[in-house]
Amino acid sequence: MRRALYMLAMVSTVGCSVPKYDGGDGEGGVSEGGWPDLDLDLDADADTDADADADADADADADADSDADIVVNGHYEGDWALDVSLTLIVVADGTELTMGDDTCAGSLVMDVDTGAEVQVQGLGSCLFNGGVGEDLAGTPGPFEGETLGAMTGDITANGTVEVELVRGERIEAEWAGVFGVDTLYGGKTGVIVVDGVELPEGSGSLVSVRIAYEASFDTSKISE
């Protein structure tokens, strides 16, 4: 019993031993007593914070300079495409018939004038590849459509393009665009439903046509 109490006392004495800080010599980042130099740690943290702030300021300045280099006004020319997925809905009983997918692709011209009443306007033309789009329209095209839009920010705009794709019915597809240095590009996805379409033509059968679309365009500035 005495031996157990003696061993417990020895363990307690060793476990409570704490090295004393003697003030250190101020060199090398560690004191003679083994404690770290806190001044060096604080200096390192300050340097890290300063570097992070400098990097953030530099990035912000670069972004601002990049936006300042973009002049949006001008005449743009390029390509556009309307990818469509077509579904027929029979009016009489609500039956849905999937027609399939097709693409109407062609050329696009756009004029941008931020001081005008209509800030973005242009004209697009496209042809179907000869699939279900041609079956629906009755011709592969070309189909022409006017596009109108407005600026939504310093280098962003949105608008619509109207194209007659469904046997005399014009559809209106939306787009959103971004300006780069001498470029304007963008696109958008959406769904349009055209009601009261007679298919086949002359049959007296009416259907609704659901058109899921993805519009995309890419143009370059040709002149100011």
VENLINJO-V445606 format. One record per pair of residues at least 24 apart in sequence whose ideal C-beta (glycine too) atoms are under 6 Angstrom apart, sorted by sequence separation. I is the first residue (numbers start at 1). J is the second residue. D is the distance in Angstrom with one decimal. If there is no record, write none. Layout:
i:I j:J d:D
i:I j:J d:D
This chain:
i:81 j:105 d:4.1
i:104 j:128 d:5.1
i:155 j:179 d:4.3
i:122 j:147 d:4.7
i:169 j:194 d:5.1
i:189 j:214 d:4.7
i:102 j:128 d:5.5
i:103 j:129 d:5.7
i:121 j:148 d:5.3
i:188 j:215 d:5.5
i:80 j:108 d:4.1
i:137 j:165 d:5.4
i:166 j:194 d:5.0
i:187 j:215 d:5.1
i:102 j:131 d:4.3
i:104 j:133 d:6.0
i:120 j:149 d:3.5
i:138 j:167 d:5.7
i:187 j:216 d:3.6
i:78 j:108 d:5.6
i:102 j:132 d:5.0
i:118 j:148 d:5.9
i:102 j:133 d:3.5
i:119 j:150 d:5.0
i:166 j:197 d:6.0
i:77 j:109 d:5.1
i:100 j:132 d:4.5
i:119 j:151 d:5.2
i:99 j:132 d:4.4
i:185 j:218 d:4.5
i:76 j:110 d:4.5
i:184 j:219 d:4.9
i:75 j:111 d:5.4
i:114 j:151 d:5.7
i:120 j:157 d:5.3
i:124 j:161 d:5.8
i:183 j:220 d:5.6
i:73 j:112 d:5.5
i:120 j:159 d:5.6
i:182 j:221 d:4.1
i:72 j:112 d:5.4
i:73 j:113 d:5.6
i:173 j:213 d:5.6
i:175 j:215 d:5.2
i:73 j:114 d:6.0
i:173 j:215 d:4.9
i:166 j:209 d:5.7
i:80 j:124 d:5.3
i:86 j:132 d:5.5
i:70 j:155 d:5.4
i:72 j:179 d:4.7
i:76 j:184 d:5.0
i:70 j:179 d:5.5
i:108 j:217 d:5.5
i:110 j:219 d:6.0
i:70 j:181 d:5.8
i:69 j:181 d:5.9
i:91 j:206 d:4.5
i:90 j:207 d:5.5
i:88 j:207 d:4.7
i:89 j:208 d:4.2
i:87 j:210 d:4.4
i:86 j:211 d:6.0
i:84 j:211 d:5.4
i:85 j:212 d:4.3
i:84 j:213 d:5.0
i:82 j:213 d:5.7
i:83 j:214 d:4.5
i:82 j:215 d:5.3
i:81 j:216 d:5.4
i:80 j:217 d:3.7
i:79 j:218 d:5.9
i:78 j:218 d:5.1
i:78 j:219 d:3.2
i:77 j:219 d:5.9
i:78 j:220 d:5.8
i:76 j:219 d:3.9
i:76 j:221 d:5.4
i:77 j:222 d:5.2
i:74 j:221 d:4.5
i:75 j:222 d:5.1
i:75 j:223 d:4.8
i:74 j:224 d:4.9
